[in-house]
Amino acid sequence: MLTASPVHAAQPRLQEVTFVSHGATPTGSIAWPVDRPILAAVVFIHGSGPQKRDLDLARRFAERGIAALVCDKHRSPGGRS
């Protein structure tokens, strides 16, 4: 019988970011791979309804070499998303 332990990548580095977009200043987090080259990048886009940053999913991407940007859902001045 052959057994093997799973190989885990180092914990991704999280970086808090802000940027200007159409007069708003969204905030978010980037999960960066730390023990491998960045192979690609992904940006999470929110759908309708209440949302929050899904850093668990972003970390899973980063563990596989994919940088992931997750932003807070933008609120317009009138309170609508």
All heavy atoms as a GROMACS GRO file, in nm:
protein
  609
    1MET      N    1   0.084  -0.116   0.000
    1MET     CA    2   0.000   0.000   0.000
    1MET      C    3   0.089   0.123   0.000
    1MET      O    4   0.184   0.134   0.077
    1MET     CB    5  -0.091  -0.002   0.121
    1MET     CG    6  -0.170   0.124   0.139
    1MET     SD    7  -0.271   0.113   0.285
    1MET     CE    8  -0.423   0.158   0.215
    2LEU      N    9   0.060   0.215  -0.089
    2LEU     CA   10   0.135   0.339  -0.101
    2LEU      C   11   0.054   0.452  -0.038
    2LEU      O   12  -0.064   0.469  -0.069
    2LEU     CB   13   0.161   0.370  -0.248
    2LEU     CG   14   0.233   0.501  -0.277
    2LEU    CD1   15   0.374   0.499  -0.218
    2LEU    CD2   16   0.237   0.527  -0.426
    3THR      N   17   0.115   0.526   0.050
    3THR     CA   18   0.049   0.643   0.109
    3THR      C   19   0.138   0.764   0.086
    3THR      O   20   0.259   0.752   0.078
    3THR     CB   21   0.024   0.626   0.260
    3THR    OG1   22   0.149   0.609   0.326
    3THR    CG2   23  -0.066   0.508   0.288
    4ALA      N   24   0.075   0.877   0.076
    4ALA     CA   25   0.150   1.001   0.055
    4ALA      C   26   0.082   1.114   0.129
    4ALA      O   27  -0.041   1.117   0.139
    4ALA     CB   28   0.157   1.034  -0.094
    5SER      N   29   0.160   1.202   0.180
    5SER     CA   30   0.106   1.320   0.247
    5SER      C   31   0.081   1.428   0.142
    5SER      O   32   0.160   1.443   0.049
    5SER     CB   33   0.205   1.374   0.350
    5SER     OG   34   0.228   1.277   0.448
    6PRO      N   35  -0.029   1.501   0.157
    6PRO     CA   36  -0.052   1.610   0.061
    6PRO      C   37   0.056   1.716   0.073
    6PRO      O   38   0.106   1.743   0.181
    6PRO     CB   39  -0.189   1.665   0.100
    6PRO     CG   40  -0.214   1.615   0.237
    6PRO     CD   41  -0.131   1.492   0.257
    7VAL      N   42   0.093   1.771  -0.040
    7VAL     CA   43   0.192   1.879  -0.042
    7VAL      C   44   0.115   2.011  -0.038
    7VAL      O   45   0.028   2.035  -0.121
    7VAL     CB   46   0.279   1.872  -0.169
    7VAL    CG1   47   0.375   1.990  -0.174
    7VAL    CG2   48   0.354   1.740  -0.172
    8HIS      N   49   0.145   2.091   0.061
    8HIS     CA   50   0.075   2.219   0.075
    8HIS      C   51   0.169   2.334   0.040
    8HIS      O   52   0.284   2.335   0.082
    8HIS     CB   53   0.024   2.237   0.219
    8HIS     CG   54  -0.081   2.137   0.255
    8HIS    ND1   55  -0.209   2.142   0.207
    8HIS    CD2   56  -0.075   2.027   0.334
    8HIS    CE1   57  -0.279   2.042   0.255
    8HIS    NE2   58  -0.200   1.969   0.332
    9ALA      N   59   0.119   2.426  -0.036
    9ALA     CA   60   0.195   2.546  -0.067
    9ALA      C   61   0.200   2.636   0.056
    9ALA      O   62   0.115   2.626   0.144
    9ALA     CB   63   0.130   2.621  -0.183
   10ALA      N   64   0.298   2.722   0.061
   10ALA     CA   65   0.306   2.818   0.170
   10ALA      C   66   0.184   2.907   0.168
   10ALA      O   67   0.123   2.930   0.063
   10ALA     CB   68   0.433   2.902   0.156
   11GLN      N   69   0.145   2.956   0.284
   11GLN     CA   70   0.030   3.045   0.294
   11GLN      C   71   0.051   3.167   0.206
   11GLN      O   72   0.157   3.230   0.211
   11GLN     CB   73   0.009   3.090   0.439
   11GLN     CG   74  -0.053   2.984   0.526
   11GLN     CD   75  -0.196   2.954   0.484
   11GLN    OE1   76  -0.274   3.044   0.457
   11GLN    NE2   77  -0.229   2.827   0.477
   12PRO      N   78  -0.047   3.201   0.125
   12PRO     CA   79  -0.036   3.319   0.038
   12PRO      C   80  -0.019   3.446   0.120
   12PRO      O   81  -0.065   3.455   0.233
   12PRO     CB   82  -0.169   3.321  -0.037
   12PRO     CG   83  -0.221   3.183  -0.027
   12PRO     CD   84  -0.173   3.130   0.103
   13ARG      N   85   0.047   3.543   0.060
   13ARG     CA   86   0.062   3.674   0.123
   13ARG      C   87  -0.060   3.758   0.086
   13ARG      O   88  -0.096   3.767  -0.031
   13ARG     CB   89   0.190   3.743   0.074
   13ARG     CG   90   0.212   3.881   0.132
   13ARG     CD   91   0.347   3.936   0.090
   13ARG     NE   92   0.362   3.948  -0.054
   13ARG     CZ   93   0.330   4.056  -0.125
   13ARG    NH1   94   0.279   4.161  -0.066
   13ARG    NH2   95   0.349   4.059  -0.255
   14LEU      N   96  -0.126   3.816   0.186
   14LEU     CA   97  -0.241   3.902   0.160
   14LEU      C   98  -0.197   4.047   0.167
   14LEU      O   99  -0.127   4.088   0.260
   14LEU     CB  100  -0.352   3.877   0.263
   14LEU     CG  101  -0.420   3.742   0.254
   14LEU    CD1  102  -0.524   3.729   0.365
   14LEU    CD2  103  -0.485   3.722   0.119
   15GLN      N  104  -0.237   4.125   0.069
   15GLN     CA  105  -0.206   4.268   0.063
   15GLN      C  106  -0.336   4.346   0.051
   15GLN      O  107  -0.416   4.320  -0.038
   15GLN     CB  108  -0.117   4.297  -0.058
   15GLN     CG  109  -0.087   4.443  -0.077
   15GLN     CD  110  -0.007   4.468  -0.206
   15GLN    OE1  111   0.021   4.378  -0.283
   15GLN    NE2  112   0.030   4.592  -0.225
   16GLU      N  113  -0.360   4.439   0.143
   16GLU     CA  114  -0.478   4.524   0.136
   16GLU      C  115  -0.452   4.634   0.033
   16GLU      O  116  -0.343   4.691   0.028
   16GLU     CB  117  -0.507   4.587   0.273
   16GLU     CG  118  -0.542   4.485   0.380
   16GLU     CD  119  -0.666   4.404   0.344
   16GLU    OE1  120  -0.769   4.465   0.313
   16GLU    OE2  121  -0.658   4.280   0.346
   17VAL      N  122  -0.552   4.662  -0.050
   17VAL     CA  123  -0.537   4.761  -0.157
   17VAL      C  124  -0.659   4.853  -0.162
   17VAL      O  125  -0.768   4.816  -0.118
   17VAL     CB  126  -0.518   4.694  -0.295
   17VAL    CG1  127  -0.389   4.614  -0.300
   17VAL    CG2  128  -0.636   4.605  -0.330
   18THR      N  129  -0.640   4.972  -0.216
   18THR     CA  130  -0.747   5.065  -0.251
   18THR      C  131  -0.715   5.120  -0.388
   18THR      O  132  -0.598   5.127  -0.428
   18THR     CB  133  -0.762   5.181  -0.151
   18THR    OG1  134  -0.642   5.256  -0.150
   18THR    CG2  135  -0.793   5.132  -0.011
   19PHE      N  136  -0.818   5.158  -0.462
   19PHE     CA  137  -0.796   5.219  -0.593
   19PHE      C  138  -0.918   5.305  -0.626
   19PHE      O  139  -1.024   5.291  -0.567
   19PHE     CB  140  -0.771   5.113  -0.701
   19PHE     CG  141  -0.874   5.004  -0.707
   19PHE    CD1  142  -0.982   5.014  -0.794
   19PHE    CD2  143  -0.864   4.893  -0.625
   19PHE    CE1  144  -1.078   4.914  -0.799
   19PHE    CE2  145  -0.960   4.792  -0.630
   19PHE     CZ  146  -1.067   4.804  -0.717
   20VAL      N  147  -0.901   5.395  -0.722
   20VAL     CA  148  -1.010   5.484  -0.763
   20VAL      C  149  -1.074   5.428  -0.888
   20VAL      O  150  -1.007   5.390  -0.983
   20VAL     CB  151  -0.957   5.627  -0.787
   20VAL    CG1  152  -1.068   5.716  -0.838
   20VAL    CG2  153  -0.895   5.684  -0.660
   21SER      N  154  -1.208   5.422  -0.887
   21SER     CA  155  -1.284   5.372  -1.001
   21SER      C  156  -1.414   5.450  -1.013
   21SER      O  157  -1.500   5.440  -0.925
   21SER     CB  158  -1.315   5.222  -0.983
   21SER     OG  159  -1.399   5.177  -1.087
   22HIS      N  160  -1.426   5.529  -1.118
   22HIS     CA  161  -1.548   5.607  -1.144
   22HIS      C  162  -1.588   5.693  -1.023
   22HIS      O  163  -1.706   5.699  -0.987
   22HIS     CB  164  -1.663   5.516  -1.186
   22HIS     CG  165  -1.633   5.439  -1.311
   22HIS    ND1  166  -1.642   5.494  -1.437
   22HIS    CD2  167  -1.592   5.311  -1.328
   22HIS    CE1  168  -1.608   5.404  -1.526
   22HIS    NE2  169  -1.576   5.292  -1.463
   23GLY      N  170  -1.491   5.755  -0.959
   23GLY     CA  171  -1.519   5.844  -0.848
   23GLY      C  172  -1.532   5.775  -0.713
   23GLY      O  173  -1.541   5.841  -0.611
   24ALA      N  174  -1.533   5.644  -0.710
   24ALA     CA  175  -1.539   5.569  -0.584
   24ALA      C  176  -1.399   5.516  -0.551
   24ALA      O  177  -1.313   5.508  -0.638
   24ALA     CB  178  -1.637   5.453  -0.596
   25THR      N  179  -1.377   5.480  -0.426
   25THR     CA  180  -1.249   5.424  -0.385
   25THR      C  181  -1.273   5.288  -0.321
   25THR      O  182  -1.284   5.276  -0.199
   25THR     CB  183  -1.176   5.518  -0.287
   25THR    OG1  184  -1.168   5.648  -0.346
   25THR    CG2  185  -1.036   5.470  -0.255
   26PRO      N  186  -1.286   5.182  -0.402
   26PRO     CA  187  -1.305   5.048  -0.348
   26PRO      C  188  -1.183   5.000  -0.270
   26PRO      O  189  -1.070   5.043  -0.296
   26PRO     CB  190  -1.327   4.961  -0.472
   26PRO     CG  191  -1.353   5.054  -0.584
   26PRO     CD  192  -1.288   5.183  -0.548
   27THR      N  193  -1.206   4.910  -0.176
   27THR     CA  194  -1.098   4.845  -0.102
   27THR      C  195  -1.105   4.696  -0.129
   27THR      O  196  -1.210   4.642  -0.164
   27THR     CB  197  -1.110   4.871   0.049
   27THR    OG1  198  -1.236   4.821   0.094
   27THR    CG2  199  -1.100   5.019   0.079
   28GLY      N  200  -0.993   4.630  -0.113
   28GLY     CA  201  -0.991   4.487  -0.136
   28GLY      C  202  -0.864   4.424  -0.086
   28GLY      O  203  -0.784   4.487  -0.017
   29SER      N  204  -0.846   4.299  -0.122
   29SER     CA  205  -0.727   4.223  -0.085
   29SER      C  206  -0.676   4.149  -0.208
   29SER      O  207  -0.756   4.100  -0.288
   29SER     CB  208  -0.761   4.119   0.023
   29SER     OG  209  -0.811   4.179   0.138
   30ILE      N  210  -0.544   4.141  -0.218
   30ILE     CA  211  -0.482   4.058  -0.320
   30ILE      C  212  -0.413   3.943  -0.248
   30ILE      O  213  -0.336   3.965  -0.154
   30ILE     CB  214  -0.378   4.134  -0.405
   30ILE    CG1  215  -0.442   4.254  -0.474
   30ILE    CG2  216  -0.313   4.040  -0.507
   30ILE    CD1  217  -0.343   4.342  -0.548
   31ALA      N  218  -0.441   3.820  -0.290
   31ALA     CA  219  -0.371   3.702  -0.240
   31ALA      C  220  -0.261   3.670  -0.340
   31ALA      O  221  -0.289   3.642  -0.457
   31ALA     CB  222  -0.468   3.585  -0.225
   32TRP      N  223  -0.137   3.678  -0.293
   32TRP     CA  224  -0.020   3.655  -0.379
   32TRP      C  225   0.042   3.519  -0.351
   32TRP      O  226   0.061   3.483  -0.234
   32TRP     CB  227   0.088   3.760  -0.352
   32TRP     CG  228   0.052   3.900  -0.384
   32TRP    CD1  229   0.013   3.996  -0.296
   32TRP    CD2  230   0.053   3.962  -0.513
   32TRP    NE1  231  -0.011   4.113  -0.363
   32TRP    CE2  232   0.014   4.096  -0.496
   32TRP    CE3  233   0.084   3.916  -0.641
   32TRP    CZ2  234   0.004   4.185  -0.602
   32TRP    CZ3  235   0.075   4.004  -0.746
   32TRP    CH2  236   0.036   4.138  -0.726
   33PRO      N  237   0.080   3.443  -0.454
   33PRO     CA  238   0.157   3.320  -0.431
   33PRO      C  239   0.293   3.357  -0.370
   33PRO      O  240   0.350   3.460  -0.405
   33PRO     CB  241   0.176   3.263  -0.571
   33PRO     CG  242   0.074   3.331  -0.657
   33PRO     CD  243   0.049   3.464  -0.595
   34VAL      N  244   0.343   3.274  -0.278
   34VAL     CA  245   0.471   3.308  -0.216
   34VAL      C  246   0.583   3.210  -0.249
   34VAL      O  247   0.699   3.245  -0.235
   34VAL     CB  248   0.459   3.321  -0.062
   34VAL    CG1  249   0.370   3.436  -0.026
   34VAL    CG2  250   0.410   3.193   0.001
   35ASP      N  251   0.552   3.090  -0.291
   35ASP     CA  252   0.659   2.993  -0.314
   35ASP      C  253   0.664   2.944  -0.458
   35ASP      O  254   0.720   2.840  -0.487
   35ASP     CB  255   0.643   2.875  -0.218
   35ASP     CG  256   0.514   2.799  -0.240
   35ASP    OD1  257   0.425   2.849  -0.312
   35ASP    OD2  258   0.501   2.688  -0.184
   36ARG      N  259   0.603   3.021  -0.546
   36ARG     CA  260   0.599   2.982  -0.687
   36ARG      C  261   0.579   3.107  -0.772
   36ARG      O  262   0.533   3.208  -0.721
   36ARG     CB  263   0.489   2.881  -0.713
   36ARG     CG  264   0.351   2.935  -0.678
   36ARG     CD  265   0.241   2.833  -0.685
   36ARG     NE  266   0.267   2.730  -0.587
   36ARG     CZ  267   0.243   2.600  -0.606
   36ARG    NH1  268   0.185   2.559  -0.715
   36ARG    NH2  269   0.271   2.512  -0.515
   37PRO      N  270   0.609   3.100  -0.901
   37PRO     CA  271   0.585   3.216  -0.988
   37PRO      C  272   0.435   3.238  -1.007
   37PRO      O  273   0.355   3.144  -0.996
   37PRO     CB  274   0.652   3.178  -1.119
   37PRO     CG  275   0.661   3.029  -1.117
   37PRO     CD  276   0.671   2.988  -0.972
   38ILE      N  277   0.400   3.361  -1.036
   38ILE     CA  278   0.260   3.393  -1.067
   38ILE      C  279   0.233   3.348  -1.210
   38ILE      O  280   0.296   3.395  -1.304
   38ILE     CB  281   0.233   3.544  -1.050
   38ILE    CG1  282   0.255   3.584  -0.905
   38ILE    CG2  283   0.091   3.579  -1.095
   38ILE    CD1  284   0.253   3.734  -0.882
   39LEU      N  285   0.140   3.256  -1.226
   39LEU     CA  286   0.107   3.201  -1.356
   39LEU      C  287  -0.004   3.278  -1.425
   39LEU      O  288  -0.013   3.280  -1.547
   39LEU     CB  289   0.064   3.055  -1.341
   39LEU     CG  290   0.166   2.962  -1.274
   39LEU    CD1  291   0.104   2.825  -1.250
   39LEU    CD2  292   0.292   2.954  -1.356
   40ALA      N  293  -0.092   3.338  -1.345
   40ALA     CA  294  -0.207   3.410  -1.397
   40ALA      C  295  -0.263   3.495  -1.283
   40ALA      O  296  -0.212   3.491  -1.171
   40ALA     CB  297  -0.313   3.313  -1.447
   41ALA      N  298  -0.367   3.570  -1.314
   41ALA     CA  299  -0.435   3.650  -1.212
   41ALA      C  300  -0.585   3.643  -1.237
   41ALA      O  301  -0.629   3.626  -1.350
   41ALA     CB  302  -0.388   3.795  -1.215
   42VAL      N  303  -0.662   3.656  -1.130
   42VAL     CA  304  -0.806   3.653  -1.139
   42VAL      C  305  -0.863   3.767  -1.053
   42VAL      O  306  -0.805   3.802  -0.951
   42VAL     CB  307  -0.862   3.515  -1.095
   42VAL    CG1  308  -0.834   3.486  -0.949
   42VAL    CG2  309  -1.010   3.505  -1.121
   43VAL      N  310  -0.973   3.826  -1.100
   43VAL     CA  311  -1.042   3.931  -1.025
   43VAL      C  312  -1.182   3.880  -0.997
   43VAL      O  313  -1.254   3.840  -1.089
   43VAL     CB  314  -1.049   4.063  -1.105
   43VAL    CG1  315  -1.129   4.168  -1.029
   43VAL    CG2  316  -0.909   4.113  -1.138
   44PHE      N  317  -1.222   3.878  -0.871
   44PHE     CA  318  -1.356   3.836  -0.834
   44PHE      C  319  -1.452   3.951  -0.858
   44PHE      O  320  -1.428   4.064  -0.816
   44PHE     CB  321  -1.360   3.796  -0.686
   44PHE     CG  322  -1.290   3.667  -0.656
   44PHE    CD1  323  -1.152   3.663  -0.644
   44PHE    CD2  324  -1.360   3.551  -0.640
   44PHE    CE1  325  -1.086   3.546  -0.615
   44PHE    CE2  326  -1.295   3.431  -0.612
   44PHE     CZ  327  -1.158   3.428  -0.600
   45ILE      N  328  -1.564   3.922  -0.924
   45ILE     CA  329  -1.669   4.022  -0.952
   45ILE      C  330  -1.794   3.978  -0.876
   45ILE      O  331  -1.838   3.864  -0.885
   45ILE     CB  332  -1.700   4.029  -1.103
   45ILE    CG1  333  -1.574   4.058  -1.184
   45ILE    CG2  334  -1.809   4.130  -1.130
   45ILE    CD1  335  -1.510   4.190  -1.158
   46HIS      N  336  -1.853   4.072  -0.800
   46HIS     CA  337  -1.971   4.042  -0.720
   46HIS      C  338  -2.097   4.038  -0.806
   46HIS      O  339  -2.112   4.113  -0.902
   46HIS     CB  340  -1.991   4.148  -0.612
   46HIS     CG  341  -1.884   4.144  -0.508
   46HIS    ND1  342  -1.873   4.042  -0.418
   46HIS    CD2  343  -1.783   4.230  -0.480
   46HIS    CE1  344  -1.770   4.065  -0.338
   46HIS    NE2  345  -1.713   4.178  -0.374
   47GLY      N  346  -2.187   3.954  -0.768
   47GLY     CA  347  -2.320   3.950  -0.828
   47GLY      C  348  -2.415   4.034  -0.745
   47GLY      O  349  -2.374   4.112  -0.660
   48SER      N  350  -2.544   4.016  -0.768
   48SER     CA  351  -2.642   4.092  -0.692
   48SER      C  352  -2.655   4.030  -0.552
   48SER      O  353  -2.616   3.917  -0.528
   48SER     CB  354  -2.777   4.091  -0.763
   48SER     OG  355  -2.824   3.958  -0.774
   49GLY      N  356  -2.709   4.107  -0.462
   49GLY     CA  357  -2.729   4.060  -0.325
   49GLY      C  358  -2.609   4.090  -0.238
   49GLY      O  359  -2.506   4.138  -0.284
   50PRO      N  360  -2.623   4.062  -0.110
   50PRO     CA  361  -2.513   4.091  -0.016
   50PRO      C  362  -2.392   4.003  -0.046
   50PRO      O  363  -2.407   3.884  -0.072
   50PRO     CB  364  -2.573   4.061   0.121
   50PRO     CG  365  -2.695   3.981   0.096
   50PRO     CD  366  -2.739   4.005  -0.044
   51GLN      N  367  -2.276   4.061  -0.043
   51GLN     CA  368  -2.152   3.989  -0.070
   51GLN      C  369  -2.046   4.034   0.029
   51GLN      O  370  -2.052   4.143   0.083
   51GLN     CB  371  -2.101   4.019  -0.211
   51GLN     CG  372  -2.199   3.988  -0.321
   51GLN     CD  373  -2.216   3.840  -0.344
   51GLN    OE1  374  -2.123   3.764  -0.332
   51GLN    NE2  375  -2.338   3.800  -0.376
   52LYS      N  376  -1.946   3.950   0.049
   52LYS     CA  377  -1.828   3.988   0.126
   52LYS      C  378  -1.706   3.927   0.058
   52LYS      O  379  -1.719   3.842  -0.029
   52LYS     CB  380  -1.840   3.941   0.271
   52LYS     CG  381  -1.847   3.790   0.285
   52LYS     CD  382  -1.855   3.752   0.430
   52LYS     CE  383  -1.848   3.599   0.440
   52LYS     NZ  384  -1.825   3.554   0.573
   53ARG      N  385  -1.590   3.972   0.100
   53ARG     CA  386  -1.467   3.917   0.042
   53ARG      C  387  -1.457   3.769   0.074
   53ARG      O  388  -1.469   3.728   0.188
   53ARG     CB  389  -1.344   3.986   0.101
   53ARG     CG  390  -1.328   4.128   0.063
   53ARG     CD  391  -1.196   4.181   0.117
   53ARG     NE  392  -1.207   4.323   0.144
   53ARG     CZ  393  -1.110   4.395   0.196
   53ARG    NH1  394  -0.996   4.338   0.228
   53ARG    NH2  395  -1.126   4.522   0.217
   54ASP      N  396  -1.432   3.687  -0.028
   54ASP     CA  397  -1.413   3.544  -0.009
   54ASP      C  398  -1.263   3.516  -0.013
   54ASP      O  399  -1.209   3.478  -0.117
   54ASP     CB  400  -1.487   3.464  -0.115
   54ASP     CG  401  -1.483   3.314  -0.089
   54ASP    OD1  402  -1.402   3.270  -0.003
   54ASP    OD2  403  -1.559   3.242  -0.153
   55LEU      N  404  -1.196   3.539   0.098
   55LEU     CA  405  -1.052   3.522   0.101
   55LEU      C  406  -1.010   3.375   0.100
   55LEU      O  407  -0.901   3.342   0.055
   55LEU     CB  408  -0.992   3.593   0.222
   55LEU     CG  409  -1.004   3.746   0.218
   55LEU    CD1  410  -0.948   3.807   0.346
   55LEU    CD2  411  -0.932   3.802   0.096
   56ASP      N  412  -1.098   3.286   0.143
   56ASP     CA  413  -1.064   3.143   0.138
   56ASP      C  414  -1.044   3.099  -0.007
   56ASP      O  415  -0.947   3.032  -0.038
   56ASP     CB  416  -1.173   3.059   0.204
   56ASP     CG  417  -1.180   3.080   0.354
   56ASP    OD1  418  -1.075   3.112   0.414
   56ASP    OD2  419  -1.289   3.064   0.411
   57LEU      N  420  -1.134   3.136  -0.094
   57LEU     CA  421  -1.122   3.100  -0.234
   57LEU      C  422  -1.001   3.170  -0.298
   57LEU      O  423  -0.926   3.109  -0.374
   57LEU     CB  424  -1.249   3.134  -0.311
   57LEU     CG  425  -1.256   3.087  -0.456
   57LEU    CD1  426  -1.234   2.936  -0.466
   57LEU    CD2  427  -1.389   3.125  -0.517
   58ALA      N  428  -0.977   3.295  -0.263
   58ALA     CA  429  -0.861   3.368  -0.315
   58ALA      C  430  -0.731   3.299  -0.273
   58ALA      O  431  -0.638   3.286  -0.353
   58ALA     CB  432  -0.863   3.512  -0.266
   59ARG      N  433  -0.725   3.253  -0.149
   59ARG     CA  434  -0.605   3.182  -0.101
   59ARG      C  435  -0.584   3.053  -0.180
   59ARG      O  436  -0.470   3.018  -0.212
   59ARG     CB  437  -0.618   3.151   0.048
   59ARG     CG  438  -0.598   3.270   0.136
   59ARG     CD  439  -0.603   3.227   0.284
   59ARG     NE  440  -0.589   3.341   0.370
   59ARG     CZ  441  -0.690   3.398   0.436
   59ARG    NH1  442  -0.813   3.348   0.427
   59ARG    NH2  443  -0.668   3.502   0.513
   60ARG      N  444  -0.691   2.982  -0.210
   60ARG     CA  445  -0.677   2.857  -0.286
   60ARG      C  446  -0.621   2.883  -0.426
   60ARG      O  447  -0.539   2.806  -0.476
   60ARG     CB  448  -0.809   2.783  -0.293
   60ARG     CG  449  -0.841   2.714  -0.160
   60ARG     CD  450  -0.953   2.616  -0.175
   60ARG     NE  451  -1.077   2.686  -0.142
   60ARG     CZ  452  -1.197   2.645  -0.176
   60ARG    NH1  453  -1.211   2.536  -0.248
   60ARG    NH2  454  -1.303   2.713  -0.140
   61PHE      N  455  -0.665   2.992  -0.489
   61PHE     CA  456  -0.607   3.028  -0.618
   61PHE      C  457  -0.457   3.057  -0.603
   61PHE      O  458  -0.375   3.009  -0.681
   61PHE     CB  459  -0.677   3.152  -0.676
   61PHE     CG  460  -0.798   3.121  -0.758
   61PHE    CD1  461  -0.925   3.121  -0.700
   61PHE    CD2  462  -0.788   3.094  -0.894
   61PHE    CE1  463  -1.037   3.093  -0.775
   61PHE    CE2  464  -0.901   3.067  -0.970
   61PHE     CZ  465  -1.026   3.065  -0.911
   62ALA      N  466  -0.423   3.139  -0.503
   62ALA     CA  467  -0.282   3.177  -0.484
   62ALA      C  468  -0.194   3.057  -0.454
   62ALA      O  469  -0.079   3.052  -0.498
   62ALA     CB  470  -0.272   3.281  -0.371
   63GLU      N  471  -0.245   2.959  -0.383
   63GLU     CA  472  -0.166   2.838  -0.355
   63GLU      C  473  -0.133   2.761  -0.482
   63GLU      O  474  -0.041   2.681  -0.484
   63GLU     CB  475  -0.244   2.746  -0.259
   63GLU     CG  476  -0.248   2.801  -0.118
   63GLU     CD  477  -0.345   2.725  -0.028
   63GLU    OE1  478  -0.416   2.634  -0.077
   63GLU    OE2  479  -0.350   2.759   0.091
   64ARG      N  480  -0.206   2.789  -0.589
   64ARG     CA  481  -0.182   2.723  -0.718
   64ARG      C  482  -0.113   2.815  -0.819
   64ARG      O  483  -0.111   2.789  -0.938
   64ARG     CB  484  -0.314   2.671  -0.772
   64ARG     CG  485  -0.364   2.551  -0.692
   64ARG     CD  486  -0.511   2.529  -0.707
   64ARG     NE  487  -0.557   2.413  -0.633
   64ARG     CZ  488  -0.583   2.412  -0.501
   64ARG    NH1  489  -0.567   2.522  -0.429
   64ARG    NH2  490  -0.624   2.303  -0.441
   65GLY      N  491  -0.060   2.929  -0.769
   65GLY     CA  492   0.017   3.018  -0.855
   65GLY      C  493  -0.065   3.125  -0.924
   65GLY      O  494  -0.018   3.188  -1.018
   66ILE      N  495  -0.190   3.146  -0.880
   66ILE     CA  496  -0.276   3.246  -0.943
   66ILE      C  497  -0.306   3.358  -0.843
   66ILE      O  498  -0.370   3.334  -0.741
   66ILE     CB  499  -0.408   3.181  -0.990
   66ILE    CG1  500  -0.377   3.068  -1.089
   66ILE    CG2  501  -0.501   3.285  -1.050
   66ILE    CD1  502  -0.496   2.981  -1.122
   67ALA      N  503  -0.257   3.478  -0.873
   67ALA     CA  504  -0.286   3.593  -0.786
   67ALA      C  505  -0.436   3.623  -0.794
   67ALA      O  506  -0.497   3.610  -0.901
   67ALA     CB  507  -0.205   3.715  -0.830
   68ALA      N  508  -0.497   3.661  -0.682
   68ALA     CA  509  -0.642   3.682  -0.679
   68ALA      C  510  -0.676   3.813  -0.610
   68ALA      O  511  -0.637   3.836  -0.496
   68ALA     CB  512  -0.710   3.566  -0.607
   69LEU      N  513  -0.750   3.900  -0.680
   69LEU     CA  514  -0.798   4.027  -0.624
   69LEU      C  515  -0.945   4.010  -0.587
   69LEU      O  516  -1.027   3.971  -0.670
   69LEU     CB  517  -0.784   4.140  -0.726
   69LEU     CG  518  -0.851   4.273  -0.692
   69LEU    CD1  519  -0.795   4.332  -0.564
   69LEU    CD2  520  -0.839   4.371  -0.808
   70VAL      N  521  -0.976   4.038  -0.461
   70VAL     CA  522  -1.112   4.032  -0.410
   70VAL      C  523  -1.145   4.167  -0.349
   70VAL      O  524  -1.074   4.214  -0.260
   70VAL     CB  525  -1.127   3.923  -0.302
   70VAL    CG1  526  -1.271   3.913  -0.254
   70VAL    CG2  527  -1.078   3.789  -0.353
   71CYS      N  528  -1.249   4.232  -0.400
   71CYS     CA  529  -1.285   4.366  -0.352
   71CYS      C  530  -1.416   4.363  -0.274
   71CYS      O  531  -1.500   4.276  -0.296
   71CYS     CB  532  -1.301   4.462  -0.470
   71CYS     SG  533  -1.147   4.491  -0.555
   72ASP      N  534  -1.430   4.461  -0.186
   72ASP     CA  535  -1.558   4.481  -0.120
   72ASP      C  536  -1.657   4.529  -0.225
   72ASP      O  537  -1.621   4.598  -0.320
   72ASP     CB  538  -1.547   4.585  -0.009
   72ASP     CG  539  -1.461   4.536   0.106
   72ASP    OD1  540  -1.461   4.414   0.133
   72ASP    OD2  541  -1.394   4.618   0.169
   73LYS      N  542  -1.781   4.494  -0.206
   73LYS     CA  543  -1.884   4.535  -0.299
   73LYS      C  544  -1.903   4.686  -0.288
   73LYS      O  545  -1.919   4.740  -0.180
   73LYS     CB  546  -2.015   4.462  -0.269
   73LYS     CG  547  -2.117   4.478  -0.378
   73LYS     CD  548  -2.232   4.383  -0.355
   73LYS     CE  549  -2.329   4.392  -0.469
   73LYS     NZ  550  -2.438   4.298  -0.452
   74HIS      N  551  -1.903   4.753  -0.402
   74HIS     CA  552  -1.916   4.899  -0.407
   74HIS      C  553  -2.058   4.940  -0.368
   74HIS      O  554  -2.155   4.880  -0.414
   74HIS     CB  555  -1.884   4.952  -0.547
   74HIS     CG  556  -1.918   5.096  -0.566
   74HIS    ND1  557  -1.852   5.195  -0.500
   74HIS    CD2  558  -2.013   5.156  -0.640
   74HIS    CE1  559  -1.904   5.312  -0.535
   74HIS    NE2  560  -2.003   5.288  -0.620
   75ARG      N  561  -2.067   5.039  -0.285
   75ARG     CA  562  -2.197   5.098  -0.250
   75ARG      C  563  -2.203   5.237  -0.310
   75ARG      O  564  -2.116   5.318  -0.288
   75ARG     CB  565  -2.213   5.108  -0.098
   75ARG     CG  566  -2.221   4.976  -0.029
   75ARG     CD  567  -2.361   4.925  -0.040
   75ARG     NE  568  -2.372   4.796   0.025
   75ARG     CZ  569  -2.475   4.719   0.009
   75ARG    NH1  570  -2.575   4.756  -0.067
   75ARG    NH2  571  -2.483   4.604   0.068
   76SER      N  572  -2.308   5.264  -0.385
   76SER     CA  573  -2.325   5.397  -0.443
   76SER      C  574  -2.372   5.493  -0.333
   76SER      O  575  -2.422   5.450  -0.231
   76SER     CB  576  -2.427   5.394  -0.557
   76SER     OG  577  -2.553   5.359  -0.506
   77PRO      N  578  -2.355   5.624  -0.354
   77PRO     CA  579  -2.397   5.719  -0.252
   77PRO      C  580  -2.545   5.706  -0.214
   77PRO      O  581  -2.584   5.732  -0.103
   77PRO     CB  582  -2.371   5.855  -0.318
   77PRO     CG  583  -2.263   5.828  -0.418
   77PRO     CD  584  -2.289   5.687  -0.465
   78GLY      N  585  -2.630   5.657  -0.304
   78GLY     CA  586  -2.772   5.637  -0.275
   78GLY      C  587  -2.801   5.510  -0.200
   78GLY      O  588  -2.915   5.479  -0.171
   79GLY      N  589  -2.697   5.430  -0.169
   79GLY     CA  590  -2.716   5.308  -0.095
   79GLY      C  591  -2.737   5.183  -0.177
   79GLY      O  592  -2.746   5.075  -0.126
   80ARG      N  593  -2.746   5.196  -0.309
   80ARG     CA  594  -2.761   5.078  -0.395
   80ARG      C  595  -2.624   5.028  -0.438
   80ARG      O  596  -2.531   5.105  -0.452
   80ARG     CB  597  -2.844   5.111  -0.517
   80ARG     CG  598  -2.990   5.137  -0.479
   80ARG     CD  599  -3.072   5.151  -0.601
   80ARG     NE  600  -3.035   5.275  -0.670
   80ARG     CZ  601  -3.091   5.316  -0.781
   80ARG    NH1  602  -3.184   5.246  -0.838
   80ARG    NH2  603  -3.054   5.429  -0.837
   81SER      N  604  -2.615   4.900  -0.465
   81SER     CA  605  -2.490   4.841  -0.509
   81SER      C  606  -2.471   4.858  -0.657
   81SER      O  607  -2.562   4.865  -0.732
   81SER     CB  608  -2.489   4.692  -0.477
   81SER     OG  609  -2.506   4.672  -0.341
   0.00000   0.00000   0.00000
